[in-house]
Amino acid sequence: MNIINKPFRLLMLSAVLATSSIAGGDIGSAEKDYIDVEYTDSTKVEDVYKQYKEKLMWQDEIYKDHEEGAYKNRRSSGKAGNWSHATDYCANLYYAGFDDWRLPTVSELEGLHAYVRELKYSLAADFWTSTPDKVGFYWSVYTADGYSYKHKKRDSHYIRCVRTLDDQKASNHPASSRL
């Protein structure tokens, strides 16, 4: 037995014993049923959300602290930043085995609002779109209410990239799904 696992095994055994005695269980059987845990590196899973009817696949990835800081401080980092950063981020993204990601249109992102609870990672914040308003302004969608708002290109917002699904694969599936 690895020495690193012993403290963890003792902690787990203590928790099982305490829970069992509080719940009125048989403490004797708990001593035999300890949990032996080994830590291993796992393969990174890249989540996507598919809207088959709309033929769209959405990036569904956790938003990290540095991205929240960029959003709040009008900087660009990862999935947050100004409009130019957002377009570059999506255009250069290789995610879930695909490299044809793009910034969504305002209508695509407004349409995602109906399914926002299906997303694994969602924020109530402004997200950039590729839809221009007038010189220097682009539309964003506030995901909490699904409405679009125009902003200066230098403003900082979150980014959620999208790609178009293959027609053949999209026609053989239900309306939406998590992968």
Secondary structure, DSSP 8 states (H G I E B T S, - for coil): --TTHHHHHHHHHHHHHHHHHHHT--HHHHHH---------------EEEETTTTEEEE-----HHHHHHHHTT--BTTEE-HHHHHHHHHT--BTTB---B---HHHHHHHGGGGGG-SS--SSEEEEEEE-STTEEEEEETTTTEEEEEETTS-EE---EEE--HHHHTTS-SEEE-
